[in-house]
């Protein structure tokens, strides 16, 4: 069960301040507690500056600035500010145990495209037990739309449920994007005159409606289905550009797979078009035979 905390990974960089603003405004609107966590690897600090160096003074000064900023941005919000010892990814994952959300920022930009993500957001998105928000340096949204990636998996059902919840808070519409494609060798056959099976095409057209039927809170939501032949990450990046939010699920199963992002989520996070939520949960009510897209 979630304890209602929104954990923010904070290190004083511009990307961390963006994540802090995003999370503080979210908590101020929806309630809960803001838990601002700064990781300090004291072993690394000792190796770099010497064994008797105390970096906690610097860290605590950063946290005081963050506290004053949050108090000004969202007066009265419930917030805690603390530093923890250890390498950032592991420290944040431990801090986020039992939380409802972990928010982190990206660290640099690619001119003319999306925000390029650093290794920390990828690692926490792959391993966190809670939803992870990755906040890039992108312009304000031009469309009040939440984009959600849909396939046949139970993880996509969880993403859909989360997208509906987010859209209700934002007063946004929802685009449910499902993509399909064929291997290149099949494309050559199509180029030579072969045609796709009508039943195959019909099944792809029902993926979004089937997902909506499986998720009760989605049935009456303002959802626009979009089914296209496209690389899925490319489609999500295109539809997410200018949107308020993109929501995707992880695709791991089992102990090993749970530490990995699915290829679509991973590729999306490498070129973020807007804030992205990654949910690691399987939807509890999906039929057992639901399988991932091939």
Buried (B, 14 or more C-beta within 10 A) or exposed (E): EEEBBBBBBBBBBEBBBBBBBBBBBBBBEEEBBBBBBBBBBBEEBBEEEEEEBEBEEBBBEBBEEBBEBBEEEBEEBBBEBEBBEBBBBBBBBEBBEEBBBBBBBBBEBEEEEBBBBBEBBBBBBBBBBBBBBBBBBBEEBEBEBBBBBBBBBBBBBBBBBBBBBBBBEBEBBBBBBBBBBBEEEEEEEEEEEEEBEEEEEEEBEEBBBBBBEBBEEBEEBEBEBBBBEBBBBBBBBBBBBBBBBBBBBBBBBEEEEEEBBBEBBBBBBBBBBBBBBBBBBBBEEBEEEBEEBE
